[in-house]
Amino acid sequence: MVDTNLGLVALAVLAGAIAGVSGFGLGSLLTPALMFSMPTAEAVAILALPHAWVTAVRWLKLRREIHWPTFRQFGLASALGGLAGAALQSQLGSPALTVILGVLLLIAGITEVMQRPIPLPRTPAWRLIGGLLSGGFGGLVGNQGGIRAAALLGFRLTPRQIVATATASALLVDTARVPIYLATHHAAIASRIGLAITIAISATAGTFLGVPLLRRMPPATYRRLVGALLIGLGLMLLAQVAVSRTP
């Protein structure tokens, strides 16, 4: 049975559209929403399936735009770092790291909105280092998409190349983690399969709304938009830490 929560449907459509434009946002928006009705581990596991589906759909639409030198270096390193960070999250994750990530996203977003971006060297070494650091840090905090997009903004790619390369990296992570969640949380996933289907359908609809905007959006407008989204994500992470520390 497909879940028909209209609020969740609207949020999933919005998240899919945002991810279609920026390459991140699906997990950032939907995970907190699911956490109102279930434990965090279950929310992450259940969302992993529609996340993988929607990421694959976005990859199919943008696969010709992938910047392969960046993907082979930054993207693969980011995926490996993200998986390693996620595996170590229970031992090394902390609110302090979330605060640091939130501040970094704020800085990255503000520089883009002010049109004063921080350029990164386009050398293989920098791509590898940037991929490992951003992926590992995002994996430890549990929010990989935002920091991945922020780093890719520094490599002076076109908007479609940024989203396509980020999407290809995210698909690698999803391919590795979905079998793990199916093995460890199969009962929770089976009991809420209708919810997962609802999210997948709604976010796919959002993807078909968001991706076409990339063709019509000037690069400067795109960077300011993504900068604003990074600011929003950074503020959300800081707010989560503040709420968690409230007695």
PyMOL commands that set and color helices and strands:
alter all, ss='L'
color gray80, all
select helices_A, chain A and resi 6-22+26-34+40-65+68-87+89-92+95-113+124-141+144-153+159-184+186-191+193-210+213-216+219-244
alter helices_A, ss='H'
color red, helices_A
deselect
rebuild
show_as cartoon
